[in-house]
Amino acid sequence: NWFAVADMRDVRDLDNYTLGLGYLFADALKVSVNRDVRSYGDDYFHLKAQYNLQINDKDYLGFSAETDDELDVWNVSARYFNHLSGSQYITVDVGHQDSVYDSASNAMLSYYFGNHYAIGAGIDDSELVLQGKYFFNDQYYVTANYTERGSGELYNLRFVAQF
């Protein structure tokens, strides 16, 4: 039930990454400790706990809480996952992050159709977010995001591999 966490935020700068170790308790509670290494700024540890409450065979409520080692930054989020019919699902994600410098809330509504596709729309700190996902299989997927940021726009492409 042990798992490892690895994340690289910018493939052009290999000095920015996260490594961690976690444990899965009874298929419902995941706890992990991660170390974020930054080329600019201080490195830090953060603790994360995730709990899934299974409603029925396919639907669930998920909760997550995360904080840094000095309790300066914390993040809470929740997800509702609902099976509609066949291979159609809907998710509602909400979250809030708070720190000594800033706070922000977000929400996303996503519709999963077929075995490979999902689209979503939401807000991130009052900015519009549009999202598309393509699932190669249960282990690999790609996410593309568009976010309005003040007077500019942000485009994000992310590849995820989970084993």
DSSP file with accessible surface (Angstrom, degrees, kcal/mol):
  #  RESIDUE AA STRUCTURE BP1 BP2  ACC     N-H-->O    O-->H-N    N-H-->O    O-->H-N    TCO  KAPPA ALPHA  PHI   PSI    X-CA   Y-CA   Z-CA
    1    1 A N              0   0  111      0, 0.0    23,-2.1     0, 0.0     2,-0.2   0.000 360.0 360.0 360.0   4.8    0.0    0.0    0.0
    2    2 A W  E     -A   23   0A 177     21,-0.2     2,-0.3    19,-0.0    21,-0.2  -0.566 360.0-176.9 -78.6 148.2    3.0    2.3   -0.2
    3    3 A F  E     -A   22   0A  51     19,-2.1    19,-2.6    -2,-0.2     2,-0.3  -0.974  17.8-134.4-143.4 159.3    3.2    4.7   -3.1
    4    4 A A  E     -A   21   0A  84     -2,-0.3     2,-0.4    17,-0.2    17,-0.2  -0.849  10.7-149.0-113.2 151.2    5.7    7.3   -4.4
    5    5 A V  E     +A   20   0A  41     15,-2.2    15,-2.2    -2,-0.3     2,-0.3  -0.975  19.2 169.9-120.6 131.2    5.0   10.9   -5.6
    6    6 A A  E     +A   19   0A  83     -2,-0.4     2,-0.3    13,-0.2    13,-0.2  -0.987   2.4 169.1-142.1 132.6    7.0   12.6   -8.4
    7    7 A D  E     -A   18   0A  73     11,-2.1    11,-2.6    -2,-0.3     2,-0.5  -0.992  15.7-168.9-146.9 133.5    6.2   15.8  -10.1
    8    8 A M  E     -A   17   0A  89     -2,-0.3     3,-0.2     9,-0.2     9,-0.2  -0.985   2.1-171.6-124.5 118.3    8.2   18.1  -12.4
    9    9 A R  S    S+     0   0  129      7,-0.8     2,-0.4    -2,-0.5     8,-0.1   0.745  77.0  24.4 -82.5 -27.8    6.6   21.5  -13.0
   10   10 A D    >   -     0   0   51      6,-0.6     3,-1.6     3,-0.3     6,-0.3  -0.887  59.3-162.1-143.6 108.6    9.0   22.8  -15.8
   11   11 A V  T 3  S+     0   0  117     -2,-0.4     3,-0.2     1,-0.3    -1,-0.1   0.672  93.4  61.4 -69.1 -11.8   10.9   20.3  -17.9
   12   12 A R  T 3  S+     0   0  215      1,-0.2     2,-0.5     2,-0.0    -1,-0.3   0.678 106.7  47.0 -82.3 -19.0   13.3   23.2  -18.9
   13   13 A D    X   -     0   0   38     -3,-1.6     3,-1.3     3,-0.1    -3,-0.3  -0.856  64.1-175.9-127.1  95.3   14.4   23.7  -15.3
   14   14 A L  T 3  S+     0   0  113     -2,-0.5    -1,-0.1     1,-0.3    -3,-0.1   0.504  75.0  77.0 -74.1   0.2   15.2   20.4  -13.6
   15   15 A D  T 3  S+     0   0   99      1,-0.1     2,-0.6    -5,-0.1    -1,-0.3   0.346  81.1  76.0 -89.9   6.3   15.8   22.1  -10.2
   16   16 A N    <   +     0   0   25     -3,-1.3    -7,-0.8    -6,-0.3    -6,-0.6  -0.910  67.5 121.1-118.5 103.3   12.0   22.4   -9.7
   17   17 A Y  E     -AB   8  37A  78     20,-1.7    20,-3.2    -2,-0.6     2,-0.4  -0.967  48.3-132.8-155.2 167.7   10.5   19.1   -8.6
   18   18 A T  E     -AB   7  36A   6    -11,-2.6   -11,-2.1    -2,-0.3     2,-0.4  -0.996  18.5-179.2-128.1 134.5    8.5   17.3   -5.9
   19   19 A L  E     +AB   6  35A  96     16,-2.0    16,-3.4    -2,-0.4     2,-0.3  -0.987  16.0 155.7-129.2 142.4    9.3   13.9   -4.4
   20   20 A G  E     -AB   5  34A  20    -15,-2.2   -15,-2.2    -2,-0.4     2,-0.4  -0.973  31.5-137.9-159.2 172.5    7.3   12.1   -1.8
   21   21 A L  E     +AB   4  33A  99     12,-2.2    12,-2.5    -2,-0.3     2,-0.3  -0.994  26.1 170.1-138.2 140.4    6.2    9.0   -0.1
   22   22 A G  E     -AB   3  32A   3    -19,-2.6   -19,-2.1    -2,-0.4     2,-0.4  -0.895  22.2-136.5-145.7 175.2    2.7    7.9    1.0
   23   23 A Y  E     -AB   2  31A  71      8,-2.6     8,-2.3    -2,-0.3     2,-0.6  -0.998  11.8-140.5-139.7 140.5    0.6    5.1    2.3
   24   24 A L  E     - B   0  30A  43    -23,-2.1     2,-0.6    -2,-0.4     6,-0.2  -0.902  17.1-158.4-104.0 118.2   -2.9    4.0    1.5
   25   25 A F  E >>  - B   0  29A  99      4,-3.6     4,-2.2    -2,-0.6     3,-2.1  -0.870  69.1 -26.4 -98.8 121.6   -5.0    2.9    4.5
   26   26 A A  T 34 S-     0   0   93     -2,-0.6    -1,-0.2     1,-0.3     4,-0.1   0.767 106.5 -75.6  50.7  35.6   -8.0    0.5    3.8
   27   27 A D  T 34 S+     0   0  133      2,-0.2    -1,-0.3     1,-0.1     3,-0.1   0.635 129.7  69.1  56.5  14.9   -8.5    1.7    0.2
   28   28 A A  T <4 S+     0   0   28     -3,-2.1    24,-2.0     1,-0.3     2,-0.5   0.618  86.6  55.7-131.0 -27.2  -10.1    5.0    1.4
   29   29 A L  E  <  -BC  25  51A  65     -4,-2.2    -4,-3.6    22,-0.2     2,-0.5  -0.952  56.2-173.9-120.9 120.3   -7.4    7.1    3.2
   30   30 A K  E     -BC  24  50A  80     20,-2.9    20,-2.7    -2,-0.5     2,-0.4  -0.949   3.7-176.7-111.2 131.6   -4.2    8.2    1.5
   31   31 A V  E     +BC  23  49A  58     -8,-2.3    -8,-2.6    -2,-0.5     2,-0.3  -0.992   8.2 173.0-127.2 134.5   -1.5   10.1    3.5
   32   32 A S  E     -BC  22  48A   7     16,-2.6    16,-2.4    -2,-0.4     2,-0.4  -0.982  25.6-151.2-142.3 154.6    1.7   11.5    2.0
   33   33 A V  E     -BC  21  47A  68    -12,-2.5   -12,-2.2    -2,-0.3     2,-0.3  -0.997  25.5-175.2-121.8 126.9    4.7   13.6    2.8
   34   34 A N  E     -BC  20  46A   6     12,-2.6    12,-2.5    -2,-0.4     2,-0.5  -0.928  19.3-146.5-126.6 148.5    6.3   15.5   -0.1
   35   35 A R  E     -BC  19  45A 104    -16,-3.4   -16,-2.0    -2,-0.3     2,-0.6  -0.967  12.2-155.3-115.0 121.4    9.4   17.6   -0.4
   36   36 A D  E     -BC  18  44A   2      8,-3.3     8,-1.9    -2,-0.5     2,-0.5  -0.859   7.3-162.3 -96.1 123.6    9.2   20.5   -2.9
   37   37 A V  E     -B   17   0A  18    -20,-3.2   -20,-1.7    -2,-0.6     2,-0.4  -0.926   9.7-173.2-107.5 128.2   12.6   21.6   -4.3
   38   38 A R        -     0   0   46     -2,-0.5   -22,-0.2     3,-0.2     3,-0.1  -0.966  28.4-150.6-125.2 137.8   12.7   25.0   -5.9
   39   39 A S  S    S+     0   0   42     -2,-0.4     2,-0.5     1,-0.2    -1,-0.1   0.814  97.8  39.3 -73.7 -29.2   15.6   26.7   -7.8
   40   40 A Y  S    S+     0   0  196      2,-0.1    -1,-0.2    -3,-0.1     2,-0.1  -0.983 118.2   8.5-120.5 123.8   14.2   30.1   -6.6
   41   41 A G  S    S-     0   0   62     -2,-0.5    -3,-0.2    -3,-0.1     2,-0.2  -0.399 100.9 -39.5  99.5 179.0   12.9   30.3   -3.1
   42   42 A D        -     0   0  144     -2,-0.1     2,-0.2    -5,-0.1    -2,-0.1  -0.529  50.1-124.3 -83.4 144.6   13.0   27.9   -0.2
   43   43 A D        +     0   0   64     -2,-0.2     2,-0.3    -6,-0.1    -6,-0.2  -0.525  39.0 179.7 -74.5 153.1   12.5   24.1   -0.4
   44   44 A Y  E     -C   36   0A  82     -8,-1.9    -8,-3.3    -2,-0.2     2,-0.3  -0.992  26.9-125.0-154.2 161.1    9.7   22.9    1.9
   45   45 A F  E     -C   35   0A  96     -2,-0.3    24,-2.1   -10,-0.2     2,-0.3  -0.794  24.5-167.8-101.1 149.1    7.8   19.8    3.0
   46   46 A H  E     -CD  34  68A  14    -12,-2.5   -12,-2.6    -2,-0.3     2,-0.4  -0.996  11.8-142.7-139.7 149.6    4.1   19.4    2.8
   47   47 A L  E     -CD  33  67A  88     20,-2.7    20,-2.2    -2,-0.3     2,-0.4  -0.876  18.2-172.5-108.4 140.3    1.6   16.9    4.2
   48   48 A K  E     -CD  32  66A  60    -16,-2.4   -16,-2.6    -2,-0.4     2,-0.4  -0.998   8.5-175.0-138.4 137.5   -1.4   15.7    2.3
   49   49 A A  E     -CD  31  65A  40     16,-2.6    16,-2.5    -2,-0.4     2,-0.4  -0.996   4.7-174.4-130.6 136.3   -4.4   13.6    3.3
   50   50 A Q  E     -CD  30  64A  58    -20,-2.7   -20,-2.9    -2,-0.4     2,-0.4  -0.998   0.7-172.7-131.5 136.6   -7.2   12.3    1.0
   51   51 A Y  E     -CD  29  63A 106     12,-2.8    12,-3.0    -2,-0.4     2,-0.5  -0.994   6.9-159.8-131.9 132.5  -10.3   10.4    1.9
   52   52 A N  E     - D   0  62A  69    -24,-2.0     2,-0.7    -2,-0.4    10,-0.2  -0.959   3.1-159.8-112.9 126.8  -12.9    8.8   -0.4
   53   53 A L  E     - D   0  61A  77      8,-3.5     8,-2.4    -2,-0.5     2,-0.5  -0.914  17.6-142.6-103.0 108.9  -16.4    8.0    0.8
   54   54 A Q  E     - D   0  60A 111     -2,-0.7     6,-0.2     6,-0.2     3,-0.1  -0.616  19.0-177.0 -76.3 121.4  -17.9    5.5   -1.5
   55   55 A I        -     0   0   86      4,-2.2     2,-0.2    -2,-0.5     5,-0.2   0.883  67.8 -30.9 -85.1 -45.3  -21.6    6.2   -2.0
   56   56 A N  S    S-     0   0   77      3,-1.5    -1,-0.2     0, 0.0     0, 0.0  -0.775  93.2 -55.3-151.3-161.0  -22.3    3.1   -4.2
   57   57 A D  S    S+     0   0  162     -2,-0.2     3,-0.0     1,-0.2    -3,-0.0   0.816 133.2  11.3 -58.5 -32.5  -20.4    1.0   -6.7
   58   58 A K  S    S+     0   0   99     25,-0.1     2,-0.3    23,-0.0    -1,-0.2   0.653 111.1  78.7-121.7 -23.5  -19.5    4.0   -8.9
   59   59 A D        +     0   0   18     23,-0.1    -4,-2.2    24,-0.1    -3,-1.5  -0.685  52.4 161.8 -94.9 145.8  -20.3    7.2   -7.1
   60   60 A Y  E     -DE  54  81A  45     21,-1.6    21,-2.6    -2,-0.3     2,-0.4  -0.988  34.9-133.3-154.4 162.1  -18.2    8.8   -4.4
   61   61 A L  E     -DE  53  80A  57     -8,-2.4    -8,-3.5    -2,-0.3     2,-0.4  -0.984  27.3-163.5-113.3 130.4  -17.3   11.9   -2.4
   62   62 A G  E     -DE  52  79A   7     17,-3.0    17,-2.4    -2,-0.4     2,-0.4  -0.932   5.5-169.3-119.3 141.1  -13.6   12.7   -2.1
   63   63 A F  E     -DE  51  78A 100    -12,-3.0   -12,-2.8    -2,-0.4     2,-0.3  -0.972   3.6-175.2-128.2 144.8  -12.0   15.1    0.4
   64   64 A S  E     -DE  50  77A  20     13,-2.4    13,-2.3    -2,-0.4     2,-0.3  -0.998   6.5-177.3-141.9 141.6   -8.5   16.4    0.5
   65   65 A A  E     +DE  49  76A  48    -16,-2.5   -16,-2.6    -2,-0.3     2,-0.3  -0.997   9.1 175.3-138.1 139.6   -6.5   18.6    2.9
   66   66 A E  E     +DE  48  75A  46      9,-2.3     9,-2.5    -2,-0.3     2,-0.3  -0.999   3.0 169.5-146.1 143.0   -2.9   19.8    2.5
   67   67 A T  E     -DE  47  74A  29    -20,-2.2   -20,-2.7    -2,-0.3     7,-0.2  -0.981  30.9-112.6-148.0 159.3   -0.5   22.0    4.4
   68   68 A D  E >   -D   46   0A  19      5,-1.7     3,-1.5    -2,-0.3   -22,-0.3  -0.353  43.3 -96.3 -85.4 174.0    3.2   23.0    4.4
   69   69 A D  T 3  S+     0   0   81    -24,-2.1   -23,-0.1     1,-0.3    -1,-0.1   0.692 125.3  44.3 -69.3 -15.6    5.5   22.1    7.2
   70   70 A E  T 3  S-     0   0  135    -25,-0.2    -1,-0.3     3,-0.1   -24,-0.1   0.325 107.8-121.6-107.5   5.8    5.1   25.6    8.8
   71   71 A L  S <  S+     0   0  128     -3,-1.5    -2,-0.1     2,-0.2     3,-0.1   0.740  77.5 124.0  59.7  27.1    1.3   25.7    8.4
   72   72 A D  S    S+     0   0   62      1,-0.2    28,-0.6    27,-0.1     2,-0.4   0.769  71.8  36.7 -83.1 -28.8    1.6   28.9    6.4
   73   73 A V  E     + F   0  99A  50     26,-0.2    -5,-1.7    27,-0.1     2,-0.3  -0.988  68.7 172.6-127.3 133.0   -0.2   27.5    3.3
   74   74 A W  E     -EF  67  98A  98     24,-2.6    24,-2.6    -2,-0.4     2,-0.4  -0.982  10.5-166.7-140.6 155.1   -3.2   25.2    3.4
   75   75 A N  E     -EF  66  97A  45     -9,-2.5    -9,-2.3    -2,-0.3     2,-0.4  -0.997   2.9-175.2-142.4 130.8   -5.5   23.8    0.8
   76   76 A V  E     +EF  65  96A  61     20,-2.5    20,-2.6    -2,-0.4     2,-0.3  -0.968  12.9 167.3-125.3 144.3   -8.9   21.9    1.1
   77   77 A S  E     -EF  64  95A  47    -13,-2.3   -13,-2.4    -2,-0.4     2,-0.3  -0.983  16.9-159.5-151.6 162.8  -10.9   20.5   -1.7
   78   78 A A  E     -EF  63  94A  28     16,-2.6    16,-2.4    -2,-0.3     2,-0.4  -0.984   3.9-161.7-143.8 150.7  -13.8   18.1   -2.4
   79   79 A R  E     -EF  62  93A  62    -17,-2.4   -17,-3.0    -2,-0.3     2,-0.5  -1.000   6.1-160.2-136.6 135.4  -15.0   16.1   -5.4
   80   80 A Y  E     -EF  61  92A  88     12,-2.4    12,-2.0    -2,-0.4     2,-0.5  -0.977  12.7-167.5-111.7 123.1  -18.4   14.6   -6.2
   81   81 A F  E     -EF  60  91A  37    -21,-2.6   -21,-1.6    -2,-0.5     2,-0.4  -0.959   8.2-177.6-114.7 120.9  -18.1   11.8   -8.8
   82   82 A N  E     - F   0  90A  32      8,-2.8     8,-2.5    -2,-0.5     2,-0.5  -0.980  22.2-141.9-128.0 127.1  -21.5   10.7  -10.3
   83   83 A H  E     - F   0  89A  43     -2,-0.4     6,-0.2     6,-0.2     3,-0.1  -0.743  18.9-179.4 -82.1 123.0  -22.1    7.9  -12.8
   84   84 A L  E     -     0   0A  83      4,-2.5     2,-0.3    -2,-0.5    -1,-0.2   0.936  56.5 -51.0 -86.5 -64.1  -24.9    9.0  -15.2
   85   85 A S  E >  S- F   0  88A  66      3,-1.1     3,-2.4     0, 0.0    -1,-0.3  -0.926  98.2 -13.1-170.9 152.7  -25.3    6.0  -17.5
   86   86 A G  T 3  S-     0   0   62     -2,-0.3    -2,-0.0     1,-0.3    27,-0.0  -0.240 131.2 -20.0  52.4-122.2  -23.1    3.8  -19.7
   87   87 A S  T 3  S+     0   0   39     -4,-0.1     2,-0.5    -3,-0.0    -1,-0.3  -0.107 110.8 112.8-108.7  36.5  -19.7    5.5  -20.0
   88   88 A Q  E <   +F   85   0A  75     -3,-2.4    -4,-2.5    25,-0.2    -3,-1.1  -0.937  37.5 165.1-112.8 130.5  -21.0    9.0  -19.0
   89   89 A Y  E     -FG  83 112A  57     23,-2.2    23,-2.8    -2,-0.5     2,-0.4  -0.927  21.5-152.6-137.3 161.3  -20.0   10.6  -15.7
   90   90 A I  E     -FG  82 111A  47     -8,-2.5    -8,-2.8    -2,-0.3     2,-0.4  -0.991  10.3-167.7-135.2 141.4  -20.1   14.1  -14.2
   91   91 A T  E     -FG  81 110A   0     19,-2.3    19,-2.4    -2,-0.4     2,-0.5  -0.978   9.2-161.2-128.0 147.4  -17.7   15.5  -11.5
   92   92 A V  E     -FG  80 109A  62    -12,-2.0   -12,-2.4    -2,-0.4     2,-0.4  -0.995  14.1-173.3-124.5 119.9  -18.0   18.6   -9.4
   93   93 A D  E     +FG  79 108A  35     15,-2.7    15,-2.5    -2,-0.5     2,-0.3  -0.964   6.1 174.2-116.3 132.0  -14.7   19.8   -7.9
   94   94 A V  E     +FG  78 107A  71    -16,-2.4   -16,-2.6    -2,-0.4     2,-0.3  -0.973   6.7 164.2-133.2 148.9  -14.5   22.7   -5.4
   95   95 A G  E     -FG  77 106A  12     11,-2.2    11,-2.3    -2,-0.3     2,-0.3  -0.989  21.9-155.6-158.3 163.6  -11.5   23.9   -3.4
   96   96 A H  E     -FG  76 105A  53    -20,-2.6   -20,-2.5    -2,-0.3     2,-0.4  -0.981   7.1-166.9-145.9 134.3  -10.0   26.7   -1.4
   97   97 A Q  E     -FG  75 104A  90      7,-3.0     7,-2.5    -2,-0.3     2,-0.4  -0.970   9.1-177.8-121.5 138.2   -6.3   27.7   -0.8
   98   98 A D  E     +FG  74 103A  52    -24,-2.6   -24,-2.6    -2,-0.4     2,-0.3  -0.990   8.0 159.7-136.6 143.3   -5.2   30.1    1.9
   99   99 A S  E     -F   73   0A  26      3,-2.0   -26,-0.2    -2,-0.4   -27,-0.1  -0.900  56.5 -91.8-147.5 178.1   -1.8   31.5    2.8
  100  100 A V  S    S+     0   0   95    -28,-0.6     3,-0.1    -2,-0.3   -27,-0.1   0.701 126.2  37.7 -68.7 -16.0   -0.3   34.4    4.7
  101  101 A Y  S    S-     0   0  209      1,-0.3     2,-0.3     0, 0.0    -1,-0.2   0.739 125.1  -7.1-103.7 -31.6   -0.1   36.2    1.3
  102  102 A D        -     0   0  104      2,-0.0    -3,-2.0     0, 0.0     2,-0.3  -0.985  47.7-148.7-160.9 161.9   -3.3   35.3   -0.6
  103  103 A S  E     +G   98   0A  53     -2,-0.3     2,-0.3    -5,-0.2    -5,-0.2  -0.987  17.9 175.5-140.7 152.0   -6.4   33.2   -0.7
  104  104 A A  E     -G   97   0A  21     -7,-2.5    -7,-3.0    -2,-0.3     2,-0.3  -0.991  14.5-153.1-154.3 148.1   -8.3   31.8   -3.7
  105  105 A S  E     -G   96   0A  60     -2,-0.3    20,-3.2    -9,-0.2    21,-0.3  -0.870  14.2-172.7-120.1 156.8  -11.3   29.5   -4.3
  106  106 A N  E     -GH  95 124A  62    -11,-2.3   -11,-2.2    -2,-0.3     2,-0.3  -0.977   9.3-174.0-147.3 158.0  -12.0   27.4   -7.4
  107  107 A A  E     -GH  94 123A  36     16,-2.4    16,-2.2    -2,-0.3     2,-0.3  -0.979   3.9-174.7-151.6 143.8  -14.8   25.2   -8.8
  108  108 A M  E     -GH  93 122A  28    -15,-2.5   -15,-2.7    -2,-0.3     2,-0.5  -0.991  11.2-160.7-144.8 133.1  -15.0   23.0  -11.9
  109  109 A L  E     -GH  92 121A  94     12,-2.7    12,-2.1    -2,-0.3     2,-0.4  -0.972  20.5-173.9-111.7 122.9  -17.8   21.0  -13.5
  110  110 A S  E     -GH  91 120A   3    -19,-2.4   -19,-2.3    -2,-0.5     2,-0.5  -0.952  16.1-156.2-124.4 142.8  -16.6   18.2  -15.8
  111  111 A Y  E     -GH  90 119A  76      8,-3.1     8,-2.2    -2,-0.4     2,-0.5  -0.974   9.2-159.7-117.9 121.1  -18.5   15.9  -18.1
  112  112 A Y  E     +GH  89 118A  25    -23,-2.8   -23,-2.2    -2,-0.5     2,-0.4  -0.894  15.5 175.4-102.0 127.1  -16.9   12.5  -19.1
  113  113 A F  E  >  - H   0 117A  71      4,-2.1     4,-1.3    -2,-0.5     3,-0.4  -0.988  49.8  -3.1-136.4 142.6  -18.2   10.8  -22.2
  114  114 A G  T  4 S-     0   0   36     -2,-0.4     0, 0.0     1,-0.2     0, 0.0  -0.193 100.2 -70.7  67.0-171.4  -17.0    7.7  -23.9
  115  115 A N  T  4 S+     0   0  130      1,-0.1    -1,-0.2   -27,-0.0   -27,-0.0   0.524 128.0  36.1 -92.8  -4.6  -14.0    6.0  -22.5
  116  116 A H  T  4 S+     0   0   67     -3,-0.4    19,-2.5    18,-0.1     2,-0.3   0.555  99.5  72.1-125.7 -11.0  -11.5    8.6  -23.6
  117  117 A Y  E  <  +HI 113 134A 118     -4,-1.3    -4,-2.1    17,-0.2     2,-0.3  -0.873  37.2 166.0-124.6 148.0  -12.9   12.2  -23.4
  118  118 A A  E     -HI 112 133A   5     15,-1.6    15,-2.6    -2,-0.3     2,-0.3  -0.982   9.6-169.0-150.2 144.5  -13.9   14.8  -20.8
  119  119 A I  E     +HI 111 132A  97     -8,-2.2    -8,-3.1    -2,-0.3     2,-0.3  -0.957  13.0 177.2-129.6 150.9  -14.7   18.5  -21.0
  120  120 A G  E     -HI 110 131A  12     11,-2.4    11,-2.5    -2,-0.3     2,-0.3  -0.990  16.8-163.8-151.9 160.7  -15.1   21.0  -18.2
  121  121 A A  E     +HI 109 130A  48    -12,-2.1   -12,-2.7    -2,-0.3     2,-0.3  -0.991  28.8 124.9-143.7 146.5  -15.7   24.6  -17.3
  122  122 A G  E     -HI 108 129A  14      7,-2.2     7,-2.5    -2,-0.3     2,-0.4  -0.935  46.9 -87.1-171.5-164.9  -15.2   26.4  -14.1
  123  123 A I  E     -HI 107 128A  90    -16,-2.2   -16,-2.4    -2,-0.3     2,-0.4  -0.958  17.2-167.1-129.5 147.3  -13.6   29.3  -12.2
  124  124 A D  E >  S-HI 106 127A  47      3,-2.3     3,-1.2    -2,-0.4   -18,-0.2  -0.928  85.2 -25.0-133.3 105.8  -10.3   29.7  -10.5
  125  125 A D  T 3  S-     0   0   71    -20,-3.2   -19,-0.1    -2,-0.4     3,-0.1   0.939 128.6 -48.6  53.2  49.4  -10.1   32.8   -8.3
  126  126 A S  T 3  S+     0   0  106    -21,-0.3     2,-0.4     1,-0.2    -1,-0.3   0.586 115.3 119.3  69.7  12.2  -12.9   34.4  -10.4
  127  127 A E  E <   -I  124   0A  47     -3,-1.2    -3,-2.3    22,-0.0    -1,-0.2  -0.890  69.6-109.1-108.2 141.6  -11.2   33.6  -13.7
  128  128 A L  E     -I  123   0A  66     -2,-0.4    20,-2.2    -5,-0.2     2,-0.4  -0.418  33.3-169.3 -68.2 135.9  -12.7   31.4  -16.4
  129  129 A V  E     -IJ 122 147A  10     -7,-2.5    -7,-2.2    18,-0.2     2,-0.4  -0.997   6.3-172.5-128.1 130.3  -11.2   28.0  -16.9
  130  130 A L  E     -IJ 121 146A  79     16,-2.6    16,-2.6    -2,-0.4     2,-0.4  -0.966  13.1-173.2-118.3 140.0  -11.9   25.6  -19.8
  131  131 A Q  E     -IJ 120 145A  36    -11,-2.5   -11,-2.4    -2,-0.4     2,-0.4  -0.986  15.9-173.8-139.7 144.0  -10.5   22.1  -19.7
  132  132 A G  E     -IJ 119 144A  27     12,-2.4    12,-2.8    -2,-0.4     2,-0.4  -0.987   9.7-166.5-132.3 143.4  -10.3   19.1  -22.0
  133  133 A K  E     -IJ 118 143A  29    -15,-2.6   -15,-1.6    -2,-0.4     2,-0.4  -0.985   8.3-165.5-130.3 144.2   -8.9   15.6  -21.1
  134  134 A Y  E     -IJ 117 142A  84      8,-2.5     8,-2.6    -2,-0.4     2,-0.6  -0.994  11.0-155.5-127.8 123.4   -8.0   12.7  -23.3
  135  135 A F  E     - J   0 141A  45    -19,-2.5     6,-0.2    -2,-0.4     3,-0.1  -0.882  12.0-173.6-101.1 116.8   -7.5    9.3  -21.5
  136  136 A F  S    S-     0   0   98      4,-1.9     2,-0.2    -2,-0.6    -1,-0.2   0.890  73.6 -45.0 -70.6 -42.2   -5.2    6.8  -23.3
  137  137 A N  S    S-     0   0   76      3,-1.5    -1,-0.2   -21,-0.1     3,-0.1  -0.865  81.6 -60.2-164.9-163.2   -6.1    4.2  -20.8
  138  138 A D  S    S+     0   0  153     -2,-0.2     3,-0.1     1,-0.2    24,-0.0   0.669 131.5  41.6 -70.2 -15.6   -6.5    3.9  -17.0
  139  139 A Q  S    S+     0   0   84      1,-0.2    23,-2.6    22,-0.1     2,-0.4   0.721 111.7  46.8-104.8 -25.7   -2.9    4.8  -16.4
  140  140 A Y  E     + K   0 161A  74     21,-0.2    -4,-1.9    -3,-0.1    -3,-1.5  -0.969  56.8 153.7-128.2 135.6   -2.1    7.7  -18.8
  141  141 A Y  E     -JK 135 160A  31     19,-2.0    19,-2.8    -2,-0.4     2,-0.4  -0.987  28.3-138.1-153.2 162.8   -4.0   10.9  -19.7
  142  142 A V  E     -JK 134 159A  38     -8,-2.6    -8,-2.5    -2,-0.3     2,-0.4  -0.963  14.0-162.6-122.0 137.6   -3.4   14.4  -21.1
  143  143 A T  E     -JK 133 158A   7     15,-2.8    15,-2.7    -2,-0.4     2,-0.4  -0.983   1.8-167.9-121.4 133.1   -5.1   17.5  -19.8
  144  144 A A  E     -JK 132 157A  48    -12,-2.8   -12,-2.4    -2,-0.4     2,-0.4  -0.983  11.3-172.4-119.6 129.8   -5.3   20.8  -21.7
  145  145 A N  E     -JK 131 156A  37     11,-2.8    11,-2.3    -2,-0.4     2,-0.4  -0.949  16.5-164.8-123.5 146.8   -6.4   24.0  -19.9
  146  146 A Y  E     -JK 130 155A  44    -16,-2.6   -16,-2.6    -2,-0.4     2,-0.4  -0.998  17.9-179.8-122.8 129.0   -7.3   27.6  -20.9
  147  147 A T  E     -JK 129 154A   8      7,-2.6     7,-2.9    -2,-0.4     2,-0.4  -0.996  26.5-134.0-133.2 132.0   -7.5   30.2  -18.2
  148  148 A E  E     - K   0 153A  81    -20,-2.2     2,-0.4    -2,-0.4     5,-0.2  -0.692  24.8-172.1 -76.4 130.3   -8.2   33.9  -18.3
  149  149 A R  E >   - K   0 152A  97      3,-2.8     3,-3.3    -2,-0.4     2,-0.2  -0.842  50.1 -74.5-128.5  95.1   -5.6   35.7  -16.2
  150  150 A G  T 3  S-     0   0   66     -2,-0.4    -1,-0.1     1,-0.3     0, 0.0  -0.329 117.2 -10.2  57.1-114.9   -6.4   39.4  -15.7
  151  151 A S  T 3  S+     0   0  137     -2,-0.2    -1,-0.3    -3,-0.1     2,-0.2   0.406 133.9  56.8 -95.6   4.2   -5.5   40.9  -19.0
  152  152 A G  E <  S-K  149   0A  34     -3,-3.3    -3,-2.8     2,-0.0     2,-0.3  -0.569  73.9-120.7-124.5-173.0   -3.8   37.8  -20.4
  153  153 A E  E     -K  148   0A 114     -5,-0.2     2,-0.4    -2,-0.2    -5,-0.2  -0.964  13.3-150.8-131.8 148.5   -4.4   34.1  -21.1
  154  154 A L  E     -K  147   0A  78     -7,-2.9    -7,-2.6    -2,-0.3     2,-0.4  -0.982   6.8-167.0-123.8 129.4   -2.8   31.0  -19.8
  155  155 A Y  E     -K  146   0A 158     -2,-0.4     2,-0.4    -9,-0.2    -9,-0.2  -0.961  10.3-175.4-115.1 134.2   -2.5   27.7  -21.7
  156  156 A N  E     -K  145   0A  81    -11,-2.3   -11,-2.8    -2,-0.4     2,-0.4  -0.995  12.1-172.2-135.6 133.9   -1.5   24.6  -19.9
  157  157 A L  E     -K  144   0A 130     -2,-0.4     2,-0.4   -13,-0.2   -13,-0.2  -0.996  13.0-178.3-125.4 128.5   -0.8   21.1  -21.1
  158  158 A R  E     -K  143   0A 135    -15,-2.7   -15,-2.8    -2,-0.4     2,-0.4  -0.994  15.6-158.0-134.8 133.2   -0.2   18.3  -18.6
  159  159 A F  E     -K  142   0A 126     -2,-0.4     2,-0.4   -17,-0.2   -17,-0.2  -0.932  14.6-164.6-108.5 133.1    0.6   14.6  -19.1
  160  160 A V  E     -K  141   0A  22    -19,-2.8   -19,-2.0    -2,-0.4     2,-0.4  -0.969  11.0-176.1-123.1 131.9   -0.2   12.2  -16.2
  161  161 A A  E     +K  140   0A  44     -2,-0.4     2,-0.4   -21,-0.2   -21,-0.2  -0.996   9.6 179.7-123.4 122.0    1.1    8.7  -15.6
  162  162 A Q              0   0   99    -23,-2.6    -2,-0.0    -2,-0.4     0, 0.0  -0.990 360.0 360.0-128.1 131.9   -0.3    6.8  -12.6
  163  163 A F              0   0  183     -2,-0.4    -2,-0.0   -23,-0.0   -24,-0.0  -0.877 360.0 360.0-121.7 360.0    0.7    3.3  -11.7
